[in-house]
Amino acid sequence: MTNKIYYLASCDTCRKIIKSLPNSDKLEFQDIRQNPITENELEEMHALSGSYEALFSKKAQLYKSMDLKNKSLTEVDFKRYILEHYTFLSRPVFIIDDKIYIGNGQKYIIEVVKALS
């Protein structure tokens, strides 16, 4: 399996994280706006994370504008929304040596840096 990062090139946070990575040449980069994630890629992320909700961004502007916080969303809903629009994927998502790191929390970024070192 390839070590990979799913990110958004227009996201300042993603760009800052990528700049801070050691050995980023070990990663395959996928800008999810230019190259949307496939259902198979999402299934792989789900298998590693254990849930679609863990991959879903509740910070997305669409989440607020669609008033999704006041709806009871199921795993099927989270999957559908992520596949419908890239903004619903919590970013960045790293898959390194069969482990998944989701989002930009400092804890995850420290783990990613260690995994790439």
Phi, psi and omega in degrees: 000139180281140171284132191216152171235129172259122186211177177240117184299332182275359183271118180301319181297315178300315181298318180297316179297314181300318179300328185275355186280135171279151174051039181295347176291350176278355184254145167267129183260135176228108175284113189287349174279316181283328185223081186304149180292145179268168177297322178297318178296319179294321177298320178297315178299318180298318180299324181278327185267334180091349177199152174285328180299324178297334181269351188270133179267114175274003177267350184299140179300324179296326178301316179288313185292332178271002179055040183288337181294340179264011177246150175273102183268140178258173176302322178298319179296313181302315179299312182300314181297319179298319179288330181286324185211127185304333185295341182278351176277125176296130188238155346284163173243124177251139168238113184228122179049050177063021173240148181247140177233120188244128173091183187249020177297143184303321180303314181293320183293322176298318179295321178296315180301316178297317182296329181271346184285000000 
